[in-house]
Amino acid sequence: MDWTAHFVIYRIGAENKLEEVYRADGLKQAKYWLTYIAQPGDVLCKTPVHPKHSKNSARPEYWSHKAQSGTPASKEEEWQLIAKAKNCEQLFPESQEG
């Protein structure tokens, strides 16, 4: 399925795989969800339909994540450490879930 939303939030779920938990067209909606609803470790990405996506691939690109402290953070290396600790493959999917 082609990308329709500008932003998507993933959670490391069952079998240590990334699962889409939310999608939004606007940054305001995405940040609200990340701040107030997301769980620590959830990651917010911009999708290939976002105007600031690099267009280097069909995969979403990191924007920010929810830190273990419960606050939003924007250091991709920190999120990669969280994903690695949970044995999660850090490649984002090439298409949007149904």
C-alpha positions in Angstrom: 0.0 0.0 0.0 1.3 3.5 -0.9 2.0 6.0 1.8 -1.0 8.3 2.6 0.0 10.1 5.8 2.9 12.4 6.4 3.8 11.0 9.8 3.6 7.5 11.3 4.4 6.3 14.8 5.8 2.8 15.4 6.0 0.7 18.5 8.3 -2.2 19.1 5.7 -4.9 19.6 5.3 -8.7 19.5 8.3 -10.6 18.3 10.4 -7.4 18.6 9.0 -6.0 15.3 7.9 -2.5 14.5 4.2 -2.1 14.5 2.3 1.0 13.3 0.3 2.5 16.1 -0.7 5.9 14.7 -0.6 8.0 11.6 -1.1 11.7 11.1 -1.1 14.3 8.3 0.1 17.1 10.5 3.1 17.6 12.8 0.8 19.0 15.6 -1.3 15.8 15.7 1.8 13.6 15.6 3.6 15.5 18.4 0.5 15.5 20.5 0.2 11.7 20.2 3.9 11.2 20.9 3.7 13.5 23.9 0.5 12.3 25.6 -0.4 8.9 24.3 2.7 7.1 23.1 4.7 4.7 25.2 8.4 5.1 25.9 10.3 3.7 22.9 7.6 4.7 20.3 9.2 6.4 17.3 7.7 9.1 15.1 8.8 9.1 11.5 8.1 11.2 8.4 7.0 9.2 5.5 7.9 9.4 1.8 4.9 11.7 1.2 6.3 14.3 3.6 7.9 17.3 1.8 11.1 17.0 3.9 11.6 13.3 3.3 15.0 12.8 1.7 13.5 10.5 -1.0 16.5 8.3 -0.8 14.3 5.3 -0.2 10.6 4.3 0.2 11.1 3.9 4.0 10.0 6.4 6.6 12.7 8.4 8.3 13.3 9.1 12.0 11.8 12.3 13.3 11.7 11.8 17.1 10.9 9.3 19.8 9.5 9.0 23.3 12.3 8.6 25.8 12.3 6.3 28.8 11.7 9.4 30.9 8.3 9.8 29.1 9.3 13.0 27.3 9.8 13.4 23.5 13.4 13.2 22.4 15.1 13.9 19.1 18.4 11.9 19.2 18.1 9.1 16.8 21.1 7.3 18.3 19.2 7.0 21.6 16.2 5.4 19.9 18.5 3.0 18.1 19.9 1.9 21.5 16.4 1.3 22.7 15.6 -0.8 19.6 18.8 -2.7 19.8 18.2 -3.5 23.5 14.8 -5.0 22.5 16.4 -7.0 19.6 14.3 -5.0 17.1 15.3 -4.7 13.5 15.6 -1.0 13.0 14.5 -0.9 9.3 11.2 0.9 8.8 8.8 -0.8 6.4 8.7 0.2 2.8 4.9 0.6 2.7 2.1 1.6 4.9 0.0 -0.9 6.7 -3.6 -1.3 5.6 
